[in-house]
Amino acid sequence: MTTTTKAKEVARLPLNEIIDGDCIEVMNSLPEGSVDLIFADPPYNLQLRGDLHRPDNSKVDAVDDAWDQFSSFAVYDRFTRDWLKAARRLLKPHGGIWVIGSYHNIFRVGAAMQDAGYWILNDVIWRKSNPMPNFRGKRLTNAHETMIWASKQEASKYTFNYEALKALNEGIQMRSDWVLPICTGHERIKNKSGDKAHPTQKPESLLHRVLVATTNPGDVVLDPFFGTGTTGAVAKKLGRDFIGIEREAEYRAVARKRLSKIRRFDKESLQVSASKRAEPRVPFGQLVERGMLNPGDELYSINNRHKAKVRADGTLIGDDVKGSIHQVGAHLEGAPSCNGWTYWCFKRDGQKVPIDILRQQIRAEMAERPN
C-alpha cells in the first residue's frame, strides 16, 4: 500500500467518533487493515437465573440487560465467530487485540480466536482488589476476569512496550496477573436516576495499562462494544485515536458527555520508556574500530571471576576460548547464553565500568544526528 493510499484510508476512518449500529455490520463497512489495536469487552452471556439478593434481602444490580442474553451457546458462539472475523479483517498486519471476559464466556472466546487465525500471546488475569462478595455462599467469590492478548497472526510484529510496563511496575518485569480495583466512587458513571450508567464499566487503570503496553501515540484503537467509553477516554488522554461502536443510545449519550470533558496529555508526557530491542544495533567491534577499546585491552567479568583480552576483529580471547563477547562470557560461566554487554567491564582510573556505557555513548551520538 502506497503512502497516498494509506492517507486516503485514514481519511475514511471515523476517528474519535462513536458509531451507532451493530458492531459486525459497522466493522465490515470500515477499511480493511486500518486499525492498530482492538479492545473488546463483549457480552459475557451470564446466563442468570432469577434475581440475586444480599443477606439483608436488597437486590443486587446484576447484568440482566437484553444485550447480554443469548438463547443458546450455539447462538452466542456464532455471534462470537462473526465479530472476531470482522475484527481481524480490520487489523493491520502487525495489529493486536485484547478480549476481556469471565468464566461464563472467555474459554469459548479463546477457542474461537484460535480458530479464526489469531495468535494468542498471553492471558492476563485482572485480579480485583475490591470484588463483589458471593452473597449466597455457594461458590468462591468471583474475584477476577481474564483478558486474552493476541496478534493478528503468528508472524505479526506486534507492539509491546516492555520497558514502559517495567517502569510502571517500579522496575520489575510486569507479570500476567494485574491487581487493580473495579470502578467505584467518582469513577463509576451514573445516569440521570443516580444508578450505574453501565453494569460492566471497566476501570481506566486497566485500559491505561493495556494501551501503554501495546500501542503508541497516534495509533488507532477500536472498541466494538464501546459502552460508556472507557477505551475512548483513556485513548484520548494518551494521544491515541479511537473508534467506538455502540448500538445503545443511552450508552452513546453518556460516552459523548464523558469524552467531551477529557483533555489529551501534552506531547512530552506521552512518551514512554523505549524497548532496548528498538534501539540501534551497535556491534562490539565498532568500539574497537573507534579506539574506545584497543586490541590487547583486558575486560573483566562483572562478578570478578574471569577476564579476557580484546582482539583486533572485535572478538575476545580468554583461557581456552575465543569468540564474541556473548560466546566467551557464556563459556566461562558454563551458561547457555550470556549478555556480554552487561557481563564485561573495562577499567578506568582503577574502577570497573560496564562496556555497555560505551555502547550507549555511540547510540546517543546516533540520536543526535539529523535525519
C-alpha positions as CSV (number, residue, x, y, z in Angstrom):
1,M,0.0,0.0,0.0
2,T,1.5,3.4,-1.0
3,T,1.7,6.4,1.3
4,T,-1.0,8.1,-0.6
5,T,-3.3,5.1,-0.3
6,K,-2.6,4.9,3.4
7,A,-3.5,8.6,3.8
8,K,-6.8,8.0,2.0
9,E,-7.6,5.0,4.2
10,V,-7.0,7.0,7.3
11,A,-9.2,9.9,6.0
12,R,-12.1,7.4,5.5
13,L,-11.9,6.3,9.1
14,P,-14.4,7.8,11.6
15,L,-11.6,8.7,14.0
16,N,-12.6,9.8,17.5
17,E,-16.3,9.1,16.9
18,I,-18.9,6.8,18.3
19,I,-20.8,5.0,15.6
20,D,-24.4,3.9,16.1
21,G,-25.0,0.4,14.9
22,D,-24.4,-3.3,15.0
23,C,-20.7,-3.9,15.7
24,I,-20.3,-6.6,13.0
25,E,-22.0,-4.5,10.3
26,V,-20.1,-1.4,11.2
27,M,-16.7,-3.2,11.3
28,N,-17.4,-4.8,7.9
29,S,-18.0,-1.3,6.5
30,L,-14.7,0.1,7.6
31,P,-11.5,-0.1,5.5
32,E,-9.6,-3.4,5.7
33,G,-6.3,-3.3,7.6
34,S,-6.8,0.1,9.1
35,V,-6.7,-0.4,12.9
36,D,-3.6,-0.9,15.2
37,L,-5.4,-2.4,18.2
38,I,-8.8,-3.6,19.2
39,F,-10.0,-3.8,22.8
40,A,-13.2,-5.8,23.0
41,D,-15.4,-6.2,26.1
42,P,-18.2,-8.4,24.5
43,P,-21.3,-9.6,26.2
44,Y,-20.4,-12.3,28.8
45,N,-23.6,-14.3,28.3
46,L,-24.0,-14.6,32.1
47,Q,-27.0,-17.0,31.9
48,L,-28.6,-15.5,35.0
49,R,-31.4,-17.5,36.6
50,G,-33.5,-15.1,38.6
51,D,-32.7,-12.2,40.9
52,L,-29.7,-12.1,43.2
53,H,-30.2,-10.7,46.8
54,R,-27.8,-9.6,49.6
55,P,-28.2,-11.0,53.1
56,D,-30.4,-8.0,54.0
57,N,-32.7,-9.0,51.1
58,S,-31.7,-6.0,49.0
59,K,-31.5,-6.7,45.3
60,V,-28.0,-6.8,43.6
61,D,-27.7,-4.7,40.5
62,A,-26.7,-7.5,38.2
63,V,-26.2,-7.6,34.5
64,D,-29.7,-8.5,33.2
65,D,-29.8,-6.3,30.1
66,A,-31.1,-7.7,26.8
67,W,-27.7,-7.2,25.1
68,D,-26.2,-9.9,27.4
69,Q,-28.9,-12.5,26.7
70,F,-28.5,-15.3,24.1
71,S,-30.9,-18.2,23.6
72,S,-28.2,-20.8,23.5
73,F,-24.4,-21.4,23.4
74,A,-24.7,-22.1,19.7
75,V,-26.2,-18.6,19.1
76,Y,-23.5,-17.0,21.3
77,D,-20.7,-18.9,19.5
78,R,-22.0,-17.8,16.1
79,F,-22.1,-14.2,17.3
80,T,-18.5,-14.5,18.7
81,R,-17.2,-16.0,15.5
82,D,-18.8,-13.3,13.4
83,W,-17.5,-10.3,15.3
84,L,-14.0,-11.8,15.7
85,K,-13.9,-12.3,11.9
86,A,-14.9,-8.8,11.3
87,A,-12.4,-7.5,13.8
88,R,-9.5,-9.5,12.3
89,R,-10.2,-8.1,8.9
90,L,-9.8,-4.6,10.3
91,L,-6.5,-5.2,12.0
92,K,-3.2,-4.1,10.3
93,P,-0.8,-7.0,9.6
94,H,1.0,-6.3,12.8
95,G,-2.0,-5.3,14.8
96,G,-3.2,-6.8,18.1
97,I,-6.4,-7.5,20.0
98,W,-7.4,-7.7,23.7
99,V,-10.6,-9.5,24.7
100,I,-11.9,-9.5,28.3
101,G,-14.4,-11.9,29.7
102,S,-15.4,-14.0,32.7
103,Y,-15.6,-17.8,33.2
104,H,-19.0,-17.6,31.5
105,N,-17.6,-16.9,28.1
106,I,-13.8,-16.5,27.9
107,F,-13.0,-20.1,27.2
108,R,-15.4,-20.2,24.3
109,V,-14.0,-16.9,23.0
110,G,-10.4,-18.2,23.3
111,A,-11.2,-21.2,21.2
112,A,-12.9,-19.1,18.6
113,M,-9.9,-16.7,18.4
114,Q,-7.6,-19.6,17.6
115,D,-10.0,-21.0,15.1
116,A,-10.1,-17.6,13.4
117,G,-6.3,-17.4,13.0
118,Y,-5.4,-15.1,15.9
119,W,-2.1,-15.9,17.6
120,I,-2.5,-15.8,21.4
121,L,0.4,-14.1,23.2
122,N,-0.8,-14.0,26.8
123,D,-3.8,-14.5,29.0
124,V,-3.8,-11.8,31.7
125,I,-5.7,-12.2,35.0
126,W,-7.3,-9.0,36.2
127,R,-7.4,-9.7,39.9
128,K,-9.9,-7.3,41.5
129,S,-8.7,-5.8,44.8
130,N,-12.3,-5.0,45.8
131,P,-14.5,-7.7,44.2
132,M,-18.2,-8.1,44.9
133,P,-18.7,-10.8,47.6
134,N,-20.6,-14.0,46.9
135,F,-23.8,-13.4,48.8
136,R,-25.2,-17.0,48.6
137,G,-22.1,-18.6,49.9
138,K,-22.4,-21.5,47.5
139,R,-19.3,-20.7,45.4
140,L,-15.9,-19.0,45.6
141,T,-16.0,-15.2,45.5
142,N,-15.5,-14.3,41.8
143,A,-12.5,-12.0,42.2
144,H,-11.0,-11.9,38.7
145,E,-11.6,-11.6,35.0
146,T,-9.5,-12.9,32.2
147,M,-8.1,-11.0,29.2
148,I,-6.7,-12.6,26.1
149,W,-4.0,-10.7,24.3
150,A,-3.3,-11.9,20.7
151,S,-1.8,-10.7,17.5
152,K,-3.5,-10.9,14.1
153,Q,-1.3,-13.8,13.1
154,E,1.8,-15.7,14.3
155,A,4.2,-13.7,12.1
156,S,2.9,-10.3,13.3
157,K,5.5,-7.9,14.7
158,Y,3.1,-6.6,17.4
159,T,3.7,-3.6,19.6
160,F,4.9,-4.4,23.1
161,N,6.4,-1.6,25.2
162,Y,8.2,-3.9,27.6
163,E,10.3,-1.2,29.3
164,A,7.3,1.0,29.8
165,L,5.4,-1.7,31.6
166,K,8.5,-2.4,33.7
167,A,8.7,1.2,34.6
168,L,5.0,1.2,35.7
169,N,5.9,-1.7,38.0
170,E,8.8,0.0,39.8
171,G,11.5,-1.5,37.6
172,I,10.2,-5.1,37.9
173,Q,9.1,-7.2,34.9
174,M,5.3,-6.9,34.6
175,R,3.5,-10.2,35.4
176,S,0.4,-11.6,33.8
177,D,-1.7,-11.1,37.0
178,W,-2.8,-7.5,37.4
179,V,-4.2,-6.3,40.7
180,L,-6.5,-3.3,40.1
181,P,-9.8,-2.2,41.7
182,I,-13.1,-2.2,40.0
183,C,-15.0,1.0,39.3
184,T,-16.2,2.7,42.5
185,G,-16.8,6.2,43.8
186,H,-16.2,9.1,41.4
187,E,-15.1,6.9,38.6
188,R,-18.4,5.0,38.4
189,I,-20.5,6.9,35.9
190,K,-24.2,7.3,36.9
191,N,-27.2,8.0,34.8
192,K,-29.9,10.7,35.5
193,S,-31.5,8.4,38.1
194,G,-28.3,8.1,40.0
195,D,-27.9,4.4,39.1
196,K,-24.9,2.8,37.3
197,A,-24.9,4.0,33.7
198,H,-23.4,0.7,32.6
199,P,-23.2,-2.5,34.7
200,T,-19.8,-3.6,33.4
201,Q,-17.9,-0.3,33.2
202,K,-14.2,-1.1,33.2
203,P,-11.7,1.0,35.3
204,E,-9.5,3.5,33.4
205,S,-6.4,2.0,35.2
206,L,-7.0,-1.3,33.2
207,L,-7.2,0.5,29.9
208,H,-4.2,2.7,30.7
209,R,-2.0,-0.4,31.2
210,V,-3.3,-2.1,28.0
211,L,-2.8,1.0,25.8
212,V,0.6,1.9,27.3
213,A,1.8,-1.7,26.8
214,T,0.6,-2.3,23.3
215,T,0.1,0.9,21.4
216,N,2.0,4.1,20.6
217,P,0.8,7.7,20.3
218,G,-1.1,8.2,17.0
219,D,-2.2,4.6,16.8
220,V,-5.9,3.8,16.0
221,V,-7.7,1.9,18.7
222,L,-11.1,0.4,18.0
223,D,-13.7,-0.7,20.7
224,P,-16.6,-2.6,19.1
225,F,-18.5,-2.7,22.4
226,F,-17.9,0.9,23.5
227,G,-20.4,1.2,26.3
228,T,-19.8,4.4,28.3
229,G,-16.4,5.0,26.6
230,T,-13.6,4.0,28.9
231,T,-11.4,2.9,26.0
232,G,-12.0,6.2,24.2
233,A,-11.4,8.3,27.3
234,V,-8.0,6.7,28.0
235,A,-7.1,6.7,24.3
236,K,-7.8,10.4,24.1
237,K,-5.7,11.2,27.2
238,L,-2.8,9.1,25.8
239,G,-2.8,10.6,22.3
240,R,-4.3,7.6,20.5
241,D,-7.2,7.9,18.0
242,F,-10.2,5.8,18.8
243,I,-13.2,4.4,17.1
244,G,-16.2,3.4,19.2
245,I,-19.1,1.3,18.1
246,E,-22.2,1.2,20.4
247,R,-25.8,0.4,19.5
248,E,-27.4,1.5,22.8
249,A,-28.4,5.2,22.6
250,E,-28.2,5.7,26.3
251,Y,-24.6,4.5,26.5
252,R,-23.6,6.6,23.5
253,A,-25.0,9.7,25.2
254,V,-23.1,9.0,28.4
255,A,-19.9,8.3,26.5
256,R,-20.1,11.5,24.4
257,K,-20.6,13.6,27.5
258,R,-17.7,11.9,29.2
259,L,-15.4,12.3,26.3
260,S,-16.2,16.0,25.9
261,K,-14.5,16.6,29.3
262,I,-11.4,14.6,28.5
263,R,-8.2,16.5,27.7
264,R,-5.1,15.0,26.0
265,F,-1.9,14.9,27.9
266,D,0.9,17.1,26.5
267,K,3.2,15.5,23.8
268,E,6.2,15.2,26.0
269,S,4.2,13.4,28.7
270,L,3.0,10.8,26.2
271,Q,6.5,9.4,25.6
272,V,7.3,6.1,27.4
273,S,10.4,4.1,28.1
274,A,11.6,2.6,24.8
275,S,12.3,-1.0,24.4
276,K,16.0,-1.8,24.3
277,R,15.4,-4.0,21.3
278,A,14.2,-1.0,19.4
279,E,17.5,0.9,20.0
280,P,20.1,1.0,17.2
281,R,22.3,-2.1,17.0
282,V,26.0,-1.4,17.8
283,P,28.5,-4.2,17.2
284,F,31.2,-4.6,19.8
285,G,33.7,-4.3,17.0
286,Q,32.7,-0.7,16.5
287,L,34.1,0.1,19.9
288,V,37.5,-1.3,18.8
289,E,37.4,0.5,15.4
290,R,36.8,3.8,17.1
291,G,39.5,3.4,19.6
292,M,37.2,3.3,22.6
293,L,38.8,0.0,23.4
294,N,42.1,-1.3,21.9
295,P,43.4,-4.7,20.9
296,G,45.1,-6.2,23.9
297,D,42.9,-4.3,26.5
298,E,41.6,-6.6,29.3
299,L,38.0,-6.9,30.1
300,Y,36.7,-8.2,33.5
301,S,33.6,-10.1,34.3
302,I,31.0,-8.3,36.5
303,N,31.5,-11.0,39.1
304,N,35.3,-10.7,39.1
305,R,35.8,-14.4,38.3
306,H,37.0,-14.1,34.7
307,K,38.9,-11.9,32.3
308,A,39.6,-11.8,28.6
309,K,41.6,-9.8,26.1
310,V,40.1,-7.7,23.2
311,R,41.3,-8.7,19.7
312,A,41.5,-6.5,16.6
313,D,38.4,-8.0,15.0
314,G,36.2,-7.3,17.9
315,T,36.3,-10.8,19.4
316,L,37.7,-11.8,22.8
317,I,40.1,-14.5,23.9
318,G,40.0,-15.8,27.4
319,D,41.6,-19.0,28.9
320,D,40.8,-21.7,26.3
321,V,38.0,-19.9,24.4
322,K,37.7,-17.2,21.8
323,G,34.6,-15.7,20.2
324,S,32.1,-12.8,20.7
325,I,31.6,-11.0,23.9
326,H,28.5,-13.2,24.4
327,Q,30.1,-16.5,23.5
328,V,33.1,-16.1,25.7
329,G,31.1,-15.0,28.7
330,A,28.7,-17.9,28.3
331,H,31.6,-20.4,28.0
332,L,33.4,-19.1,31.1
333,E,30.2,-19.2,33.1
334,G,29.1,-22.6,31.8
335,A,25.8,-21.0,30.9
336,P,23.7,-21.5,27.7
337,S,23.8,-17.8,27.0
338,C,25.2,-14.5,28.2
339,N,24.6,-10.8,27.6
340,G,28.2,-9.7,27.0
341,W,27.2,-6.0,27.2
342,T,26.3,-6.3,30.9
343,Y,28.7,-9.1,31.7
344,W,32.0,-7.4,30.7
345,C,33.7,-4.4,32.2
346,F,36.8,-2.4,31.5
347,K,38.9,-0.4,34.0
348,R,39.1,3.4,34.1
349,D,41.0,5.1,36.8
350,G,41.1,1.8,38.7
351,Q,37.3,1.4,38.6
352,K,35.4,-1.2,36.7
353,V,33.0,0.3,34.1
354,P,30.5,-1.8,32.1
355,I,31.2,-1.8,28.3
356,D,27.6,-1.0,27.8
357,I,28.4,2.6,28.8
358,L,30.4,2.9,25.6
359,R,27.6,1.4,23.5
360,Q,25.2,4.0,25.0
361,Q,27.6,6.8,24.1
362,I,27.5,5.7,20.4
363,R,23.7,5.4,20.5
364,A,23.4,8.9,21.9
365,E,25.6,10.2,19.1
366,M,23.4,8.4,16.6
367,A,20.3,10.0,18.1
368,E,21.7,13.5,17.7
369,R,22.4,13.1,14.0
370,P,20.0,15.0,11.8
371,N,17.7,12.7,9.7
